[in-house]
Amino acid sequence: MPRTVHIVGAGISGLAAAVRLAGQGVAPVIHEATSRAGGRCRSYDDAATGMRIDNGTHILLSGNTAALGFLETIGATALMRGAPSARFPFVDLASGAHWTLDLGAGRLPTWLFDRKRRPPGTGPLDYLPLARMLFPAHGRTLGSVITCQGAAYERVLQPFLLAALNIDPPAASADLVRAVVRETITRGGTACRPYLAPKGLSAAFVEPALAYLGRHGAAVRFGEELRRLVLADAAIAALDFGEGEVTLTPDDAVILAVPPYVASAIVPKLQTPDEFRAIVNAHFRIVPPPGLAPMTGVVNGVAEWIFAFDDRISVTVSGADRLLQYQRDELAEMLWNDVKRVANIETALPPWQIVRERRATFAATPAQNARRPGALTSWRNLVLAGDWTDTGLPATIESAVRSGNWAADLVMRM
Ligand SMILES: Cc1cc2nc3c(=O)[nH]c(=O)nc-3n(C[C@H](O)[C@H](O)[C@H](O)COP(=O)(O)OP(=O)(O)OC[C@H]3O[C@@H](n4cnc5c(N)ncnc54)[C@H](O)[C@@H]3O)c2cc1C
């Protein structure tokens, strides 16, 4: 068992590693560059709307077992609201069609055989060719494995995969698509019930994790940005935070849980993903009209998912690099127009905020997926964590938690 474990980065992967260690009696020291924990999964007080909002609405699915396990450990299960079954209302803004994709609550895909539970214009046989994505197609794009066209693709697979992988699905790694689909859709509605954090991401994921760590004797140091690893032959000898070095004893270990572009600058010869995709979120301060579903999928709009919270309506657009050319007020107008049509309201633009996360996730292409390193490094006391490490999943909370858990387990075995 290591003497002290230093975790660099207090995003979800760093917090998951810390919680896993703390639960086994090892109180880690966490060093976070900024003044808050959560990384890409955080809430903040927004002056423009006068609300506490999330950098982006995050969804978990009931098949995200590691993420839900993390929430259970830190005592935050009640802070996520899970839908009773996997029902997803959709609106097609081009045709005006409305439907509900109802995957049900069981394991079997009975929805395929029930016209009322699948999108209009699709029959069971339309889904058959899509099954090719379930077979191994190592290193290939989804677009080279299935035909990314037709109503079954456009009304079911495209919205789901774009949200899960944050990339235009034809360009996505078929390996990552297969992993996601095997852990969710093929397990039926039981693995696809969506979970949202109505009180915010920090309230659900971050504050309970910090409280748990506090109760277990862990130290969290904010404003400590790792600048350099002091390398000895086979081990890390010290951590350089600019204003002082932390010298490591032979029994100490380090979990580096920073973004890939930081890790590759700090760890010699480390290859990491280096291409990213954006996510744009809009938050509108308005009490949603009665009847607006907690989450509505939008086809043929600029908005992709519309979320109704108690005090606001939020919009998510994934793979959103094409939107970065617009001014923020243009984006607010464009997205509000889609909200008005979906929610059936005429209200003028309410107070709003646009959050553009340019490097929301690594680009889930085959080439970028091949650049993901495993957790182990050439230094015996240095382990990597992060949604971008080789977890076999796209960059999600599930991937981040699994990588943190795995890093903690490796350190415990040292
Ligand atoms: C807008 C948006 C929407 C998303 N939606 C979803 C969703 O719906 N569902 C889902 O599952 N996932 C979603 N994700 C992805 C999810 O947020 C990430 O997978 C997850 O938060 C990554 O956690 P991480 O710990 O790997 O990395 P990060 O969150 O990037 O954490 C890294 C931490 O390291 C710190 N750091 C950086 N450099 C240093 C340094 N030199 N020294 C010390 N600390 C340092 C950073 O400040 C940060 O706190 C979304 C992401 C975004 C941006």
PDBQT file of the ligand as one rigid body, heavy atoms in Angstrom, charges set to zero:
ROOT
HETATM    1  C1  LIG A 501     -20.532  20.869 -22.020  1.00  0.00    +0.000 C 
HETATM    2  C2  LIG A 501     -20.250  19.436 -21.676  1.00  0.00    +0.000 A 
HETATM    3  C3  LIG A 501     -21.302  18.526 -21.644  1.00  0.00    +0.000 A 
HETATM    4  C4  LIG A 501     -21.064  17.194 -21.312  1.00  0.00    +0.000 A 
HETATM    5  N1  LIG A 501     -22.117  16.332 -21.245  1.00  0.00    +0.000 NA
HETATM    6  C5  LIG A 501     -21.918  15.086 -20.771  1.00  0.00    +0.000 A 
HETATM    7  C6  LIG A 501     -23.028  14.214 -20.551  1.00  0.00    +0.000 A 
HETATM    8  O1  LIG A 501     -24.182  14.567 -20.806  1.00  0.00    +0.000 OA
HETATM    9  N2  LIG A 501     -22.786  12.980 -20.034  1.00  0.00    +0.000 N 
HETATM   10  C7  LIG A 501     -21.524  12.551 -19.740  1.00  0.00    +0.000 A 
HETATM   11  O2  LIG A 501     -21.372  11.425 -19.258  1.00  0.00    +0.000 OA
HETATM   12  N3  LIG A 501     -20.440  13.355 -19.974  1.00  0.00    +0.000 NA
HETATM   13  C8  LIG A 501     -20.615  14.598 -20.457  1.00  0.00    +0.000 A 
HETATM   14  N4  LIG A 501     -19.532  15.425 -20.660  1.00  0.00    +0.000 N 
HETATM   15  C9  LIG A 501     -18.168  14.906 -20.436  1.00  0.00    +0.000 C 
HETATM   16  C10 LIG A 501     -17.764  14.952 -18.960  1.00  0.00    +0.000 C 
HETATM   17  O3  LIG A 501     -17.929  16.249 -18.453  1.00  0.00    +0.000 OA
HETATM   18  C11 LIG A 501     -16.283  14.569 -18.870  1.00  0.00    +0.000 C 
HETATM   19  O4  LIG A 501     -16.113  13.290 -19.431  1.00  0.00    +0.000 OA
HETATM   20  C12 LIG A 501     -15.719  14.541 -17.467  1.00  0.00    +0.000 C 
HETATM   21  O5  LIG A 501     -16.110  15.652 -16.701  1.00  0.00    +0.000 OA
HETATM   22  C13 LIG A 501     -14.189  14.487 -17.566  1.00  0.00    +0.000 C 
HETATM   23  O6  LIG A 501     -13.588  14.438 -16.286  1.00  0.00    +0.000 OA
HETATM   24  P1  LIG A 501     -12.013  14.324 -16.159  1.00  0.00    +0.000 P 
HETATM   25  O7  LIG A 501     -11.678  14.223 -14.731  1.00  0.00    +0.000 OA
HETATM   26  O8  LIG A 501     -11.522  13.233 -17.054  1.00  0.00    +0.000 OA
HETATM   27  O9  LIG A 501     -11.402  15.659 -16.803  1.00  0.00    +0.000 OA
HETATM   28  P2  LIG A 501     -11.538  17.209 -16.400  1.00  0.00    +0.000 P 
HETATM   29  O10 LIG A 501     -12.936  17.504 -16.040  1.00  0.00    +0.000 OA
HETATM   30  O11 LIG A 501     -10.964  17.962 -17.553  1.00  0.00    +0.000 OA
HETATM   31  O12 LIG A 501     -10.651  17.403 -15.102  1.00  0.00    +0.000 OA
HETATM   32  C14 LIG A 501      -9.285  17.729 -15.139  1.00  0.00    +0.000 C 
HETATM   33  C15 LIG A 501      -8.966  18.605 -13.918  1.00  0.00    +0.000 C 
HETATM   34  O13 LIG A 501      -7.557  18.843 -13.903  1.00  0.00    +0.000 OA
HETATM   35  C16 LIG A 501      -7.340  20.202 -13.546  1.00  0.00    +0.000 C 
HETATM   36  N5  LIG A 501      -6.000  20.587 -14.046  1.00  0.00    +0.000 N 
HETATM   37  C17 LIG A 501      -5.636  20.875 -15.323  1.00  0.00    +0.000 A 
HETATM   38  N6  LIG A 501      -4.308  21.112 -15.370  1.00  0.00    +0.000 NA
HETATM   39  C18 LIG A 501      -3.820  20.966 -14.107  1.00  0.00    +0.000 A 
HETATM   40  C19 LIG A 501      -2.513  21.082 -13.533  1.00  0.00    +0.000 A 
HETATM   41  N7  LIG A 501      -1.433  21.354 -14.286  1.00  0.00    +0.000 N 
HETATM   42  N8  LIG A 501      -2.373  20.893 -12.187  1.00  0.00    +0.000 NA
HETATM   43  C20 LIG A 501      -3.467  20.605 -11.419  1.00  0.00    +0.000 A 
HETATM   44  N9  LIG A 501      -4.719  20.486 -11.922  1.00  0.00    +0.000 NA
HETATM   45  C21 LIG A 501      -4.899  20.646 -13.260  1.00  0.00    +0.000 A 
HETATM   46  C22 LIG A 501      -8.496  20.919 -14.242  1.00  0.00    +0.000 C 
HETATM   47  O14 LIG A 501      -8.693  22.214 -13.704  1.00  0.00    +0.000 OA
HETATM   48  C23 LIG A 501      -9.648  19.961 -13.956  1.00  0.00    +0.000 C 
HETATM   49  O15 LIG A 501     -10.260  20.241 -12.720  1.00  0.00    +0.000 OA
HETATM   50  C24 LIG A 501     -19.732  16.750 -21.033  1.00  0.00    +0.000 A 
HETATM   51  C25 LIG A 501     -18.684  17.676 -21.079  1.00  0.00    +0.000 A 
HETATM   52  C26 LIG A 501     -18.933  18.993 -21.398  1.00  0.00    +0.000 A 
HETATM   53  C27 LIG A 501     -17.786  19.959 -21.424  1.00  0.00    +0.000 C 
ENDROOT
TORSDOF 0
